[in-house]
Structures are given as C-alpha cells and as structure tokens.
Amino acid sequence: MRSEDQIKRKLHELSRQRDLLVSRMPADQSAGNPQVDRIEDMILMLEWVLDQPSGSYHV
C-alpha cells in the first residue's frame, strides 16, 4: 500500500507530465489525445484514492 505522500508525489508528477505534453502540442490537438487522456485517467484515479467517497453504495 502506498503512503499518502507517495500518492501526492505521483499525482504532482503526472500533472507536470500532462502540462508539459499539452504545452508542446497545438491547442486543437490536445483535446482527445490518447496520451493526455491516459494521464488524466491516472490523475483521476489517484485523486479518488486520496478522497475516497464516503458512505455505502448498498443501503
């Protein structure tokens, strides 16, 4: 299991990678780009791990 600090570092690293990748490509190509989409998916997963939803799906 990863520590919260490790997850935050990875989240920051992925955000920098996404920003660098987007800055290198024309504005019209960044939307729908598979690399950008994959990085954004990983970012969303890590954010979910940090802020897990509370409650129960099965009531």
C-alpha atoms as one frame of an Amber mdcrd trajectory, in Angstrom:
protein
   0.000   0.000   0.000   1.311   3.425  -0.919   1.514   6.220   1.604  -0.453
   9.412   1.121   2.767  11.331   0.437   3.786   8.871  -2.294   0.387   9.231
  -3.959   0.586  13.025  -3.793   4.077  12.987  -5.344   2.874  10.752  -8.184
  -0.167  12.980  -8.683   2.090  16.038  -8.920   4.436  14.222 -11.337   1.552
  13.213 -13.608   0.159  16.743 -13.563   3.536  18.104 -14.670   3.756  15.469
 -17.430   0.273  16.388 -18.669   1.039  20.116 -18.623   4.320  19.591 -20.481
   2.662  17.373 -23.067  -0.193  19.825 -23.632   2.188  22.780 -23.902   4.155
  21.031 -26.667   1.174  20.385 -28.920  -1.148  22.766 -30.747  -4.316  23.662
 -28.835  -6.594  21.764 -31.201  -4.618  18.507 -30.816  -4.552  18.321 -27.012
  -8.267  17.503 -26.744  -8.832  13.804 -27.355  -5.140  12.960 -27.482  -4.687
   9.378 -26.213  -1.572  10.210 -24.142  -3.252  13.182 -22.459  -6.407  11.128
 -21.867  -4.408   8.294 -20.281  -2.548  10.669 -17.956  -5.807  12.379 -16.977
  -7.359   8.979 -16.203  -4.421   8.133 -13.931  -4.751  11.530 -12.228  -8.461
  10.932 -11.608  -7.751   7.503 -10.112  -5.134   8.912  -7.750  -7.442  11.748
  -6.717 -10.136   9.174  -5.992  -7.699   7.210  -3.809  -6.869  10.357  -1.829
 -10.506  11.431  -1.471 -12.404   8.161  -1.326 -16.154   8.623  -1.351 -17.824
   8.099   1.985 -20.984   6.176   2.517 -22.233   2.926   1.110 -23.444   2.023
  -2.331 -25.531  -0.786  -0.864 -28.028   0.535   1.632
